[in-house]
Amino acid sequence: MSETEGKQTAASPASSEPQDIPAQEVQESAEGATVEEPQNALTEKFTPKEWDALKAFRNEIPDAKTAAINLWGVTIDPSNLLDARVSVILMKFLRARNLSVSEGKAMFIATLRWRDEFNVEAACKEEFPQDVFGQLGHIYGKDKAGRPVVYNVYGGNQDLKAIFGDVQRFLRWRVAFMEKSIELLDIESTDQMIQVHDYAGVSMTSRDANSKNAASEASSIFSSHYPELLHKKYFINVPSYMTWIFWLFKPLIPSATLAKMSVVGSGASTIGKALLPEIDAKQLPKRYGGEAEAF
């Protein structure tokens, strides 16, 4: 279901003039023949350097994995990697490692290994108690570019023991919630989401040892195994002490990551001013300055 098919650019037999062939439009097959590079709206935005890195990365994949695997709804078959959606997935690992093929490969292998060890598939099938987790996360609406909007409501349940008493159960829920969010990405025209992290009701006393450990482990999981899936991340209703911590560590945050992050104040009007440029009022819940009758 590629939105835009790539065009064959090789010169016709009738022409003797040499023609430049864009690197992203052709690929040499194992037999040495030139074949068309599958395209979609996302791959068409790849830069020449990204295409070069991707082609080198493809050559490494059969060494990393021989059997076909399914990652975020995309089948990655090492014997045939010429697929636009596969290209989008692989590019995420390259971009997360500044187009380093060796580091991208290491991240890719580590992610596949972690998914097996964590048993992501089982976590996605697990039924979690709604009275514990039901108000902690919501997927509602899309931004103006069609990206899903995901809300993490940290004050949705004040019973810390119920949420974090079993840290591993919390992590399974959190991973399953992330996977559910990714299911809304078609990897044709959208491959990222917007996250809104709501800290209303959260205070210094709202954190215990288990919640801190859970937050640390979750952060490690998502930074290591879910690359380049966020378009923007908004922190709203943030307590003053957390704002101070953010600014303290701001110099340590990579500029590319920092560019995606926004710390917003409290109140529907203030939050709306930050979110409405990205999200239409009809798609934004009233509690955040929009018009939608949502959670």
C-alpha atoms as an extended CHARMM CRD file, in Angstrom:
* protein
*
       295  EXT
         1         1  MET       CA              0.0000000000        0.0000000000        0.0000000000  PROA      1               0.0000000000
         2         2  SER       CA              2.7820000000        2.3980000000       -0.8760000000  PROA      2               0.0000000000
         3         3  GLU       CA              1.3770000000        5.8890000000       -1.3230000000  PROA      3               0.0000000000
         4         4  THR       CA              3.9480000000        6.8720000000       -3.9350000000  PROA      4               0.0000000000
         5         5  GLU       CA              5.6960000000        4.3380000000       -6.0980000000  PROA      5               0.0000000000
         6         6  GLY       CA              9.3020000000        5.0240000000       -7.0730000000  PROA      6               0.0000000000
         7         7  LYS       CA              9.9710000000        5.5930000000      -10.7760000000  PROA      7               0.0000000000
         8         8  GLN       CA             12.4950000000        3.7450000000      -12.8750000000  PROA      8               0.0000000000
         9         9  THR       CA             15.1200000000        6.2820000000      -13.9360000000  PROA      9               0.0000000000
        10        10  ALA       CA             17.4880000000        4.2470000000      -16.0770000000  PROA      10              0.0000000000
        11        11  ALA       CA             18.1430000000        5.6850000000      -19.5340000000  PROA      11              0.0000000000
        12        12  SER       CA             16.1200000000        4.2130000000      -22.3790000000  PROA      12              0.0000000000
        13        13  PRO       CA             17.9570000000        2.2500000000      -25.0910000000  PROA      13              0.0000000000
        14        14  ALA       CA             17.2340000000        5.0460000000      -27.5790000000  PROA      14              0.0000000000
        15        15  SER       CA             19.2050000000        7.5470000000      -25.5450000000  PROA      15              0.0000000000
        16        16  SER       CA             22.9790000000        7.6160000000      -25.5250000000  PROA      16              0.0000000000
        17        17  GLU       CA             23.1620000000       10.4560000000      -23.0080000000  PROA      17              0.0000000000
        18        18  PRO       CA             24.2670000000        9.4250000000      -19.4970000000  PROA      18              0.0000000000
        19        19  GLN       CA             21.7150000000       10.1200000000      -16.8090000000  PROA      19              0.0000000000
        20        20  ASP       CA             22.1590000000       10.6340000000      -13.0820000000  PROA      20              0.0000000000
        21        21  ILE       CA             20.2160000000        8.0660000000      -11.1100000000  PROA      21              0.0000000000
        22        22  PRO       CA             19.1930000000        9.1990000000       -7.6060000000  PROA      22              0.0000000000
        23        23  ALA       CA             20.6660000000        6.8140000000       -5.0300000000  PROA      23              0.0000000000
        24        24  GLN       CA             17.3170000000        6.2180000000       -3.3640000000  PROA      24              0.0000000000
        25        25  GLU       CA             15.4790000000        5.0440000000       -6.4610000000  PROA      25              0.0000000000
        26        26  VAL       CA             17.4770000000        1.9540000000       -7.4350000000  PROA      26              0.0000000000
        27        27  GLN       CA             19.1160000000       -0.9320000000       -5.6380000000  PROA      27              0.0000000000
        28        28  GLU       CA             21.3710000000       -3.6810000000       -6.9030000000  PROA      28              0.0000000000
        29        29  SER       CA             20.0000000000       -7.1770000000       -6.3780000000  PROA      29              0.0000000000
        30        30  ALA       CA             22.0430000000      -10.1900000000       -5.3050000000  PROA      30              0.0000000000
        31        31  GLU       CA             22.3090000000      -11.1820000000       -8.9670000000  PROA      31              0.0000000000
        32        32  GLY       CA             23.7220000000       -7.7720000000       -9.8910000000  PROA      32              0.0000000000
        33        33  ALA       CA             20.6000000000       -6.5130000000      -11.6690000000  PROA      33              0.0000000000
        34        34  THR       CA             19.2530000000       -3.0600000000      -10.9540000000  PROA      34              0.0000000000
        35        35  VAL       CA             15.8350000000       -3.1470000000       -9.3090000000  PROA      35              0.0000000000
        36        36  GLU       CA             13.4340000000       -0.4440000000       -8.2750000000  PROA      36              0.0000000000
        37        37  GLU       CA             13.6160000000        0.8060000000       -4.6900000000  PROA      37              0.0000000000
        38        38  PRO       CA             10.1210000000        0.5920000000       -3.1260000000  PROA      38              0.0000000000
        39        39  GLN       CA              8.9410000000        3.9650000000       -1.8580000000  PROA      39              0.0000000000
        40        40  ASN       CA              6.3070000000        5.5160000000        0.3630000000  PROA      40              0.0000000000
        41        41  ALA       CA              5.7200000000        9.0050000000        1.7390000000  PROA      41              0.0000000000
        42        42  LEU       CA              8.2190000000        8.4240000000        4.5480000000  PROA      42              0.0000000000
        43        43  THR       CA             11.0950000000        6.9330000000        2.5490000000  PROA      43              0.0000000000
        44        44  GLU       CA             10.8340000000        9.7870000000        0.0530000000  PROA      44              0.0000000000
        45        45  LYS       CA             12.0720000000       12.0650000000        2.8480000000  PROA      45              0.0000000000
        46        46  PHE       CA             15.2960000000       10.0840000000        3.3710000000  PROA      46              0.0000000000
        47        47  THR       CA             18.4530000000       12.0250000000        2.6200000000  PROA      47              0.0000000000
        48        48  PRO       CA             21.2150000000       10.6380000000        0.3300000000  PROA      48              0.0000000000
        49        49  LYS       CA             23.3770000000        9.9440000000        3.4160000000  PROA      49              0.0000000000
        50        50  GLU       CA             20.4980000000        8.0460000000        5.0040000000  PROA      50              0.0000000000
        51        51  TRP       CA             20.0420000000        5.9350000000        1.8730000000  PROA      51              0.0000000000
        52        52  ASP       CA             23.7380000000        5.0890000000        1.8410000000  PROA      52              0.0000000000
        53        53  ALA       CA             23.6060000000        4.0560000000        5.4970000000  PROA      53              0.0000000000
        54        54  LEU       CA             20.4310000000        2.0360000000        4.9420000000  PROA      54              0.0000000000
        55        55  LYS       CA             21.9320000000        0.0650000000        2.0570000000  PROA      55              0.0000000000
        56        56  ALA       CA             24.9760000000       -0.7520000000        4.1590000000  PROA      56              0.0000000000
        57        57  PHE       CA             22.6990000000       -1.7050000000        7.0690000000  PROA      57              0.0000000000
        58        58  ARG       CA             20.7210000000       -4.0730000000        4.8650000000  PROA      58              0.0000000000
        59        59  ASN       CA             23.8960000000       -6.0030000000        4.0860000000  PROA      59              0.0000000000
        60        60  GLU       CA             24.3850000000       -6.5640000000        7.8190000000  PROA      60              0.0000000000
        61        61  ILE       CA             20.8860000000       -7.8070000000        8.6230000000  PROA      61              0.0000000000
        62        62  PRO       CA             21.2990000000      -11.4110000000        7.3500000000  PROA      62              0.0000000000
        63        63  ASP       CA             24.2600000000      -11.7420000000        9.7330000000  PROA      63              0.0000000000
        64        64  ALA       CA             22.1080000000      -10.5540000000       12.6270000000  PROA      64              0.0000000000
        65        65  LYS       CA             18.9470000000      -12.5270000000       11.8760000000  PROA      65              0.0000000000
        66        66  THR       CA             18.1850000000      -15.2870000000        9.3900000000  PROA      66              0.0000000000
        67        67  ALA       CA             14.4780000000      -15.8840000000       10.0050000000  PROA      67              0.0000000000
        68        68  ALA       CA             11.7270000000      -13.3640000000        9.2600000000  PROA      68              0.0000000000
        69        69  ILE       CA             10.4900000000      -11.3950000000       12.2650000000  PROA      69              0.0000000000
        70        70  ASN       CA              7.5740000000       -9.0660000000       12.8830000000  PROA      70              0.0000000000
        71        71  LEU       CA              8.4160000000       -5.7340000000       14.4570000000  PROA      71              0.0000000000
        72        72  TRP       CA              5.6370000000       -3.1790000000       15.0560000000  PROA      72              0.0000000000
        73        73  GLY       CA              3.3910000000       -4.7610000000       12.4580000000  PROA      73              0.0000000000
        74        74  VAL       CA              6.0770000000       -4.9220000000        9.7730000000  PROA      74              0.0000000000
        75        75  THR       CA              7.5260000000       -8.2400000000        8.5920000000  PROA      75              0.0000000000
        76        76  ILE       CA             11.2950000000       -8.0090000000        8.2360000000  PROA      76              0.0000000000
        77        77  ASP       CA             12.5680000000      -10.8300000000        6.0430000000  PROA      77              0.0000000000
        78        78  PRO       CA             16.3980000000      -10.8850000000        5.8390000000  PROA      78              0.0000000000
        79        79  SER       CA             16.1630000000      -12.6220000000        2.4620000000  PROA      79              0.0000000000
        80        80  ASN       CA             14.1810000000       -9.7180000000        0.9730000000  PROA      80              0.0000000000
        81        81  LEU       CA             14.6360000000       -6.3160000000        2.6190000000  PROA      81              0.0000000000
        82        82  LEU       CA             13.4430000000       -4.2670000000       -0.3590000000  PROA      82              0.0000000000
        83        83  ASP       CA             10.2360000000       -3.0290000000        1.2280000000  PROA      83              0.0000000000
        84        84  ALA       CA              9.3730000000        0.6000000000        1.9650000000  PROA      84              0.0000000000
        85        85  ARG       CA              7.9380000000       -0.0930000000        5.4330000000  PROA      85              0.0000000000
        86        86  VAL       CA             10.9610000000       -2.2140000000        6.3340000000  PROA      86              0.0000000000
        87        87  SER       CA             13.1860000000        0.6770000000        5.2330000000  PROA      87              0.0000000000
        88        88  VAL       CA             11.2980000000        3.0130000000        7.5980000000  PROA      88              0.0000000000
        89        89  ILE       CA             11.7570000000        0.6460000000       10.5530000000  PROA      89              0.0000000000
        90        90  LEU       CA             15.4560000000        0.0710000000        9.9030000000  PROA      90              0.0000000000
        91        91  MET       CA             16.0330000000        3.8000000000        9.4770000000  PROA      91              0.0000000000
        92        92  LYS       CA             14.7980000000        4.3750000000       13.0140000000  PROA      92              0.0000000000
        93        93  PHE       CA             17.7150000000        2.3930000000       14.4160000000  PROA      93              0.0000000000
        94        94  LEU       CA             20.1670000000        4.2070000000       12.1690000000  PROA      94              0.0000000000
        95        95  ARG       CA             18.8770000000        7.6630000000       13.0650000000  PROA      95              0.0000000000
        96        96  ALA       CA             18.9680000000        6.7910000000       16.7580000000  PROA      96              0.0000000000
        97        97  ARG       CA             22.6790000000        6.0610000000       16.3420000000  PROA      97              0.0000000000
        98        98  ASN       CA             23.5790000000        8.9890000000       14.0610000000  PROA      98              0.0000000000
        99        99  LEU       CA             23.6060000000        6.7350000000       10.9670000000  PROA      99              0.0000000000
       100       100  SER       CA             26.3270000000        4.4880000000       12.3720000000  PROA      100             0.0000000000
       101       101  VAL       CA             25.7070000000        1.0990000000       10.7390000000  PROA      101             0.0000000000
       102       102  SER       CA             27.5810000000       -0.8650000000       13.4090000000  PROA      102             0.0000000000
       103       103  GLU       CA             25.8120000000        0.8920000000       16.2900000000  PROA      103             0.0000000000
       104       104  GLY       CA             22.4420000000        0.7070000000       14.5560000000  PROA      104             0.0000000000
       105       105  LYS       CA             22.9440000000       -3.0150000000       14.0250000000  PROA      105             0.0000000000
       106       106  ALA       CA             23.8790000000       -3.4860000000       17.6940000000  PROA      106             0.0000000000
       107       107  MET       CA             20.7400000000       -1.6190000000       18.7890000000  PROA      107             0.0000000000
       108       108  PHE       CA             18.5860000000       -3.6460000000       16.3900000000  PROA      108             0.0000000000
       109       109  ILE       CA             19.9790000000       -6.9750000000       17.6590000000  PROA      109             0.0000000000
       110       110  ALA       CA             19.6480000000       -5.8820000000       21.3030000000  PROA      110             0.0000000000
       111       111  THR       CA             16.0220000000       -4.8830000000       20.6870000000  PROA      111             0.0000000000
       112       112  LEU       CA             15.1110000000       -8.2310000000       19.1220000000  PROA      112             0.0000000000
       113       113  ARG       CA             16.8230000000      -10.0540000000       21.9910000000  PROA      113             0.0000000000
       114       114  TRP       CA             15.0710000000       -7.9090000000       24.6010000000  PROA      114             0.0000000000
       115       115  ARG       CA             11.6590000000       -8.4630000000       22.9840000000  PROA      115             0.0000000000
       116       116  ASP       CA             12.1620000000      -12.2180000000       23.2660000000  PROA      116             0.0000000000
       117       117  GLU       CA             13.4180000000      -12.0540000000       26.8590000000  PROA      117             0.0000000000
       118       118  PHE       CA             10.7110000000       -9.6380000000       27.9990000000  PROA      118             0.0000000000
       119       119  ASN       CA              8.0910000000      -11.5980000000       26.0180000000  PROA      119             0.0000000000
       120       120  VAL       CA              6.4160000000       -8.5280000000       24.5290000000  PROA      120             0.0000000000
       121       121  GLU       CA              3.8390000000      -10.6760000000       22.7540000000  PROA      121             0.0000000000
       122       122  ALA       CA              2.6300000000      -12.1470000000       26.0430000000  PROA      122             0.0000000000
       123       123  ALA       CA              2.5220000000       -8.7130000000       27.6870000000  PROA      123             0.0000000000
       124       124  CYS       CA              0.2750000000       -7.4620000000       24.8890000000  PROA      124             0.0000000000
       125       125  LYS       CA             -2.1500000000      -10.3210000000       25.5060000000  PROA      125             0.0000000000
       126       126  GLU       CA             -2.1610000000       -9.9390000000       29.2860000000  PROA      126             0.0000000000
       127       127  GLU       CA             -5.3080000000       -8.5200000000       30.8880000000  PROA      127             0.0000000000
       128       128  PHE       CA             -4.4830000000       -5.7850000000       33.3890000000  PROA      128             0.0000000000
       129       129  PRO       CA             -6.9130000000       -4.6240000000       36.1110000000  PROA      129             0.0000000000
       130       130  GLN       CA             -8.7600000000       -1.5350000000       34.9220000000  PROA      130             0.0000000000
       131       131  ASP       CA             -9.2060000000       -0.2340000000       38.4570000000  PROA      131             0.0000000000
       132       132  VAL       CA             -5.4100000000       -0.0290000000       38.7320000000  PROA      132             0.0000000000
       133       133  PHE       CA             -4.2310000000        0.9700000000       35.2620000000  PROA      133             0.0000000000
       134       134  GLY       CA             -7.3730000000        2.1310000000       33.4490000000  PROA      134             0.0000000000
       135       135  GLN       CA             -6.8840000000        5.8440000000       34.1620000000  PROA      135             0.0000000000
       136       136  LEU       CA             -3.1180000000        5.9760000000       33.7150000000  PROA      136             0.0000000000
       137       137  GLY       CA             -3.0000000000        5.9630000000       29.9390000000  PROA      137             0.0000000000
       138       138  HSD       CA             -5.2590000000        7.0830000000       27.0950000000  PROA      138             0.0000000000
       139       139  ILE       CA             -4.9200000000        7.1510000000       23.3210000000  PROA      139             0.0000000000
       140       140  TYR       CA             -7.2080000000        9.8260000000       21.9740000000  PROA      140             0.0000000000
       141       141  GLY       CA             -7.3800000000       11.7130000000       18.6970000000  PROA      141             0.0000000000
       142       142  LYS       CA             -4.6960000000       12.6930000000       16.2210000000  PROA      142             0.0000000000
       143       143  ASP       CA             -2.5910000000       15.7530000000       15.5790000000  PROA      143             0.0000000000
       144       144  LYS       CA             -2.9850000000       17.8790000000       12.4730000000  PROA      144             0.0000000000
       145       145  ALA       CA             -0.6030000000       15.6100000000       10.5540000000  PROA      145             0.0000000000
       146       146  GLY       CA             -2.4940000000       12.4180000000       11.4690000000  PROA      146             0.0000000000
       147       147  ARG       CA             -0.1980000000       11.2300000000       14.2540000000  PROA      147             0.0000000000
       148       148  PRO       CA             -1.9080000000        9.5270000000       17.2230000000  PROA      148             0.0000000000
       149       149  VAL       CA             -1.8380000000       11.4050000000       20.5230000000  PROA      149             0.0000000000
       150       150  VAL       CA             -1.0210000000        9.4000000000       23.6440000000  PROA      150             0.0000000000
       151       151  TYR       CA             -1.6780000000       10.6440000000       27.1640000000  PROA      151             0.0000000000
       152       152  ASN       CA              0.1750000000        9.3510000000       30.2160000000  PROA      152             0.0000000000
       153       153  VAL       CA             -1.7260000000       10.5230000000       33.2980000000  PROA      153             0.0000000000
       154       154  TYR       CA              0.5480000000       10.0190000000       36.2770000000  PROA      154             0.0000000000
       155       155  GLY       CA             -2.0210000000       11.2030000000       38.8050000000  PROA      155             0.0000000000
       156       156  GLY       CA             -4.7430000000        8.9770000000       37.3990000000  PROA      156             0.0000000000
       157       157  ASN       CA             -4.4490000000        6.6010000000       40.3460000000  PROA      157             0.0000000000
       158       158  GLN       CA             -3.0350000000        7.7210000000       43.6920000000  PROA      158             0.0000000000
       159       159  ASP       CA             -2.6710000000        4.1750000000       45.0250000000  PROA      159             0.0000000000
       160       160  LEU       CA              1.0730000000        3.6860000000       44.5420000000  PROA      160             0.0000000000
       161       161  LYS       CA              1.0800000000        0.2230000000       46.0750000000  PROA      161             0.0000000000
       162       162  ALA       CA             -1.5340000000       -0.9880000000       43.6240000000  PROA      162             0.0000000000
       163       163  ILE       CA              0.3720000000        0.4350000000       40.6530000000  PROA      163             0.0000000000
       164       164  PHE       CA              3.9920000000       -0.1950000000       41.6090000000  PROA      164             0.0000000000
       165       165  GLY       CA              3.7360000000       -2.9420000000       44.2080000000  PROA      165             0.0000000000
       166       166  ASP       CA              4.6500000000       -5.3310000000       41.4050000000  PROA      166             0.0000000000
       167       167  VAL       CA              7.1840000000       -3.3940000000       39.3260000000  PROA      167             0.0000000000
       168       168  GLN       CA              7.3880000000       -6.0490000000       36.6250000000  PROA      168             0.0000000000
       169       169  ARG       CA              3.6110000000       -6.0250000000       36.1690000000  PROA      169             0.0000000000
       170       170  PHE       CA              3.7100000000       -2.2400000000       35.7800000000  PROA      170             0.0000000000
       171       171  LEU       CA              6.4460000000       -2.5580000000       33.1480000000  PROA      171             0.0000000000
       172       172  ARG       CA              4.4360000000       -5.1810000000       31.2550000000  PROA      172             0.0000000000
       173       173  TRP       CA              1.4380000000       -2.8310000000       31.2530000000  PROA      173             0.0000000000
       174       174  ARG       CA              3.5640000000        0.1260000000       30.1810000000  PROA      174             0.0000000000
       175       175  VAL       CA              5.1670000000       -1.8200000000       27.3010000000  PROA      175             0.0000000000
       176       176  ALA       CA              1.7710000000       -3.1820000000       26.1920000000  PROA      176             0.0000000000
       177       177  PHE       CA              0.3820000000        0.3680000000       26.2140000000  PROA      177             0.0000000000
       178       178  MET       CA              3.2790000000        1.5530000000       24.0600000000  PROA      178             0.0000000000
       179       179  GLU       CA              2.7740000000       -1.3210000000       21.6320000000  PROA      179             0.0000000000
       180       180  LYS       CA             -0.9310000000       -0.4770000000       21.4080000000  PROA      180             0.0000000000
       181       181  SER       CA              0.0190000000        3.0980000000       20.5270000000  PROA      181             0.0000000000
       182       182  ILE       CA              2.4080000000        1.9130000000       17.8110000000  PROA      182             0.0000000000
       183       183  GLU       CA             -0.3590000000       -0.1530000000       16.2240000000  PROA      183             0.0000000000
       184       184  LEU       CA             -1.9080000000        3.1510000000       15.1050000000  PROA      184             0.0000000000
       185       185  LEU       CA              1.1570000000        4.0040000000       12.9910000000  PROA      185             0.0000000000
       186       186  ASP       CA              0.7540000000        2.8340000000        9.3950000000  PROA      186             0.0000000000
       187       187  ILE       CA              4.5040000000        3.2170000000        8.6150000000  PROA      187             0.0000000000
       188       188  GLU       CA              3.3650000000        4.5520000000        5.2490000000  PROA      188             0.0000000000
       189       189  SER       CA              2.6180000000        8.1760000000        6.0410000000  PROA      189             0.0000000000
       190       190  THR       CA              2.9390000000        8.2190000000        9.8450000000  PROA      190             0.0000000000
       191       191  ASP       CA              5.6470000000        6.5680000000       11.9320000000  PROA      191             0.0000000000
       192       192  GLN       CA              5.6570000000        8.7400000000       15.0460000000  PROA      192             0.0000000000
       193       193  MET       CA              3.2670000000        9.8010000000       17.7880000000  PROA      193             0.0000000000
       194       194  ILE       CA              2.7700000000       12.7060000000       20.1510000000  PROA      194             0.0000000000
       195       195  GLN       CA              2.9730000000       11.9930000000       23.8680000000  PROA      195             0.0000000000
       196       196  VAL       CA              1.4590000000       14.1570000000       26.5740000000  PROA      196             0.0000000000
       197       197  HSD       CA              2.7070000000       13.4670000000       30.0990000000  PROA      197             0.0000000000
       198       198  ASP       CA              0.2710000000       14.8610000000       32.6640000000  PROA      198             0.0000000000
       199       199  TYR       CA              1.6720000000       15.3350000000       36.1920000000  PROA      199             0.0000000000
       200       200  ALA       CA             -1.4590000000       16.7740000000       37.8120000000  PROA      200             0.0000000000
       201       201  GLY       CA             -1.7240000000       15.4620000000       41.3590000000  PROA      201             0.0000000000
       202       202  VAL       CA              1.9050000000       14.3080000000       41.4700000000  PROA      202             0.0000000000
       203       203  SER       CA              4.1020000000       15.5400000000       44.3270000000  PROA      203             0.0000000000
       204       204  MET       CA              7.3290000000       14.6160000000       46.0850000000  PROA      204             0.0000000000
       205       205  THR       CA              5.3290000000       12.3130000000       48.3670000000  PROA      205             0.0000000000
       206       206  SER       CA              3.7620000000       10.6280000000       45.3180000000  PROA      206             0.0000000000
       207       207  ARG       CA              6.9600000000        8.7040000000       44.6860000000  PROA      207             0.0000000000
       208       208  ASP       CA              8.3000000000        5.7040000000       46.5870000000  PROA      208             0.0000000000
       209       209  ALA       CA             11.2260000000        3.3760000000       45.9170000000  PROA      209             0.0000000000
       210       210  ASN       CA              9.2000000000        1.0800000000       43.6610000000  PROA      210             0.0000000000
       211       211  SER       CA              7.8180000000        3.9380000000       41.5560000000  PROA      211             0.0000000000
       212       212  LYS       CA             11.3230000000        5.3590000000       41.1000000000  PROA      212             0.0000000000
       213       213  ASN       CA             12.6690000000        1.9610000000       40.0460000000  PROA      213             0.0000000000
       214       214  ALA       CA              9.7520000000        1.4770000000       37.6470000000  PROA      214             0.0000000000
       215       215  ALA       CA             10.2900000000        4.9090000000       36.0850000000  PROA      215             0.0000000000
       216       216  SER       CA             14.0080000000        4.2350000000       35.6770000000  PROA      216             0.0000000000
       217       217  GLU       CA             13.4740000000        0.8260000000       34.0680000000  PROA      217             0.0000000000
       218       218  ALA       CA             10.7390000000        2.1100000000       31.7640000000  PROA      218             0.0000000000
       219       219  SER       CA             12.9380000000        4.9940000000       30.6360000000  PROA      219             0.0000000000
       220       220  SER       CA             15.7760000000        2.5710000000       29.8690000000  PROA      220             0.0000000000
       221       221  ILE       CA             13.4720000000        0.2610000000       27.8970000000  PROA      221             0.0000000000
       222       222  PHE       CA             12.0250000000        3.0010000000       25.7100000000  PROA      222             0.0000000000
       223       223  SER       CA             15.3290000000        4.7430000000       25.0320000000  PROA      223             0.0000000000
       224       224  SER       CA             17.0510000000        1.4670000000       24.1580000000  PROA      224             0.0000000000
       225       225  HSD       CA             14.3530000000       -0.3960000000       22.2380000000  PROA      225             0.0000000000
       226       226  TYR       CA             11.8140000000        2.0800000000       20.8240000000  PROA      226             0.0000000000
       227       227  PRO       CA             13.8640000000        4.4700000000       18.6800000000  PROA      227             0.0000000000
       228       228  GLU       CA             12.5260000000        7.4790000000       16.8130000000  PROA      228             0.0000000000
       229       229  LEU       CA              8.8440000000        6.8530000000       17.5480000000  PROA      229             0.0000000000
       230       230  LEU       CA              8.1220000000       10.2250000000       19.1430000000  PROA      230             0.0000000000
       231       231  HSD       CA              7.4050000000       13.3820000000       17.1650000000  PROA      231             0.0000000000
       232       232  LYS       CA              6.9340000000       15.5580000000       20.2290000000  PROA      232             0.0000000000
       233       233  LYS       CA              6.6190000000       15.0780000000       23.9630000000  PROA      233             0.0000000000
       234       234  TYR       CA              4.7640000000       17.5480000000       26.1930000000  PROA      234             0.0000000000
       235       235  PHE       CA              5.1070000000       17.6440000000       29.9790000000  PROA      235             0.0000000000
       236       236  ILE       CA              2.0370000000       19.3670000000       31.4120000000  PROA      236             0.0000000000
       237       237  ASN       CA              0.7970000000       20.2800000000       34.9010000000  PROA      237             0.0000000000
       238       238  VAL       CA              4.4030000000       19.8440000000       35.9780000000  PROA      238             0.0000000000
       239       239  PRO       CA              5.1160000000       20.5730000000       39.6780000000  PROA      239             0.0000000000
       240       240  SER       CA              7.6110000000       23.3840000000       40.2540000000  PROA      240             0.0000000000
       241       241  TYR       CA             10.2340000000       21.0400000000       41.6960000000  PROA      241             0.0000000000
       242       242  MET       CA             10.1590000000       18.9030000000       38.5430000000  PROA      242             0.0000000000
       243       243  THR       CA             10.4950000000       21.9860000000       36.3320000000  PROA      243             0.0000000000
       244       244  TRP       CA             13.5910000000       22.9160000000       38.3060000000  PROA      244             0.0000000000
       245       245  ILE       CA             15.0340000000       19.4060000000       37.8150000000  PROA      245             0.0000000000
       246       246  PHE       CA             14.3590000000       19.5870000000       34.0640000000  PROA      246             0.0000000000
       247       247  TRP       CA             16.2330000000       22.8560000000       33.6820000000  PROA      247             0.0000000000
       248       248  LEU       CA             19.0660000000       21.5150000000       35.8260000000  PROA      248             0.0000000000
       249       249  PHE       CA             19.6010000000       18.5410000000       33.5160000000  PROA      249             0.0000000000
       250       250  LYS       CA             18.7750000000       20.3860000000       30.2970000000  PROA      250             0.0000000000
       251       251  PRO       CA             22.4640000000       20.8440000000       29.3110000000  PROA      251             0.0000000000
       252       252  LEU       CA             22.8940000000       17.0480000000       29.4460000000  PROA      252             0.0000000000
       253       253  ILE       CA             19.9940000000       16.2800000000       27.0850000000  PROA      253             0.0000000000
       254       254  PRO       CA             20.9600000000       15.7720000000       23.4050000000  PROA      254             0.0000000000
       255       255  SER       CA             19.8060000000       18.7240000000       21.2870000000  PROA      255             0.0000000000
       256       256  ALA       CA             17.7590000000       16.4760000000       18.9580000000  PROA      256             0.0000000000
       257       257  THR       CA             15.8710000000       15.0590000000       21.9470000000  PROA      257             0.0000000000
       258       258  LEU       CA             15.4770000000       18.4510000000       23.5690000000  PROA      258             0.0000000000
       259       259  ALA       CA             13.9120000000       19.8500000000       20.4070000000  PROA      259             0.0000000000
       260       260  LYS       CA             11.0460000000       17.3660000000       20.7830000000  PROA      260             0.0000000000
       261       261  MET       CA             10.3470000000       18.2220000000       24.4290000000  PROA      261             0.0000000000
       262       262  SER       CA              8.2140000000       21.0060000000       25.8680000000  PROA      262             0.0000000000
       263       263  VAL       CA              7.5270000000       21.7270000000       29.5360000000  PROA      263             0.0000000000
       264       264  VAL       CA              4.1180000000       23.4000000000       29.8800000000  PROA      264             0.0000000000
       265       265  GLY       CA              2.4420000000       25.0000000000       32.8830000000  PROA      265             0.0000000000
       266       266  SER       CA             -0.9180000000       24.1830000000       34.4370000000  PROA      266             0.0000000000
       267       267  GLY       CA             -4.5160000000       24.9840000000       33.5280000000  PROA      267             0.0000000000
       268       268  ALA       CA             -6.5500000000       24.3340000000       30.4070000000  PROA      268             0.0000000000
       269       269  SER       CA             -5.8230000000       27.7490000000       28.8820000000  PROA      269             0.0000000000
       270       270  THR       CA             -2.0500000000       27.4910000000       29.2870000000  PROA      270             0.0000000000
       271       271  ILE       CA             -1.9410000000       23.8840000000       28.0880000000  PROA      271             0.0000000000
       272       272  GLY       CA             -4.2010000000       24.6770000000       25.1510000000  PROA      272             0.0000000000
       273       273  LYS       CA             -1.8650000000       27.4260000000       23.9330000000  PROA      273             0.0000000000
       274       274  ALA       CA              0.9100000000       24.8360000000       23.7260000000  PROA      274             0.0000000000
       275       275  LEU       CA             -1.0680000000       21.9420000000       22.2320000000  PROA      275             0.0000000000
       276       276  LEU       CA             -3.5690000000       23.6010000000       19.8790000000  PROA      276             0.0000000000
       277       277  PRO       CA             -0.9290000000       24.5550000000       17.2790000000  PROA      277             0.0000000000
       278       278  GLU       CA             -0.3240000000       20.7960000000       16.8980000000  PROA      278             0.0000000000
       279       279  ILE       CA             -3.7370000000       19.3170000000       17.7050000000  PROA      279             0.0000000000
       280       280  ASP       CA             -7.0970000000       20.5420000000       16.4250000000  PROA      280             0.0000000000
       281       281  ALA       CA             -9.4880000000       21.6690000000       19.1560000000  PROA      281             0.0000000000
       282       282  LYS       CA            -11.9780000000       18.9450000000       18.2060000000  PROA      282             0.0000000000
       283       283  GLN       CA             -9.2750000000       16.3300000000       18.7720000000  PROA      283             0.0000000000
       284       284  LEU       CA             -8.0470000000       17.7750000000       22.0760000000  PROA      284             0.0000000000
       285       285  PRO       CA             -9.8090000000       16.9530000000       25.3920000000  PROA      285             0.0000000000
       286       286  LYS       CA            -11.4760000000       19.8730000000       27.1770000000  PROA      286             0.0000000000
       287       287  ARG       CA             -9.3110000000       19.3840000000       30.2450000000  PROA      287             0.0000000000
       288       288  TYR       CA             -6.3420000000       20.3520000000       28.0610000000  PROA      288             0.0000000000
       289       289  GLY       CA             -7.9070000000       23.3610000000       26.3830000000  PROA      289             0.0000000000
       290       290  GLY       CA             -9.7260000000       21.6400000000       23.5240000000  PROA      290             0.0000000000
       291       291  GLU       CA            -13.3440000000       20.8680000000       22.7060000000  PROA      291             0.0000000000
       292       292  ALA       CA            -13.4170000000       17.0680000000       22.7960000000  PROA      292             0.0000000000
       293       293  GLU       CA            -15.5310000000       15.2030000000       25.3220000000  PROA      293             0.0000000000
       294       294  ALA       CA            -12.8270000000       12.7220000000       26.2190000000  PROA      294             0.0000000000
       295       295  PHE       CA            -11.5290000000       10.9410000000       29.2820000000  PROA      295             0.0000000000
